[in-house]
């Protein structure tokens, strides 16, 4: 479970990138975090993962405050960034072993073999990540994130650069993760994907949370016969 409790963040005086965000993401659900560019999605995720400090409020991961006990909180999550250009000088297998060391994964060989075959990068593990395409870099980061089977899976624009097969496999794995009683929290600009796989969504714009609920609840509130894309535009246009 992920909880934001009245969380705010400012990058310059008087301008809040995030303004009093209060949100609970439950175990057993895929939660889509939607908003236009600059809405506050990545800021929220970077505070959730401990990359950014929180100005006001608290973020709890399975009841553990990320600010007060960051190591224990981070053990409870796996994070896929929106920027896969990381650890470029390492070989793929070196990166995965590095991640396995951090999370103390004992049966790493079997897990690495299964994940890299699933995402079709097993043949590239002895090459440096800098030689990978954008999509392959995204895949190796996803594999590294999943090695320790995190209770809370946090993804920032995870579909970017993935081929159709890998995108399908990722969505299937997200669903499986949630169905096992775990938490999937992801941001996306691809509203069609959110409409198909999310149990609930949150819509944010200019740092303020505008809506949280199911697509059915959104339609009852705003319009019965509109797509998520049309509802999203309607909700965010006057903010």
Buried (B, 14 or more C-beta within 10 A) or exposed (E): BBBBBEBBBBEEEEEBBBBBBEBEBBBBBBBBBBBBEEBBBBBBBBBBBBEBEBBBBBBBBBEBBBBEEBEEBBBBBBBBBBEBEEBEEBBBBBBBBEBBEEBEBEEBEEBBEEBBEBBBBBEBBEBBBEEBEEBBBBBBBBBBBBBBEBBBBBBBBBBBBBBEEBBEBBBEBBBEBBEEEBBBBBBBBBBEBBBEBBBBBBBBBBBBBBBBBEBEEBBEEBEEEBBBEEBBEEBBEEB
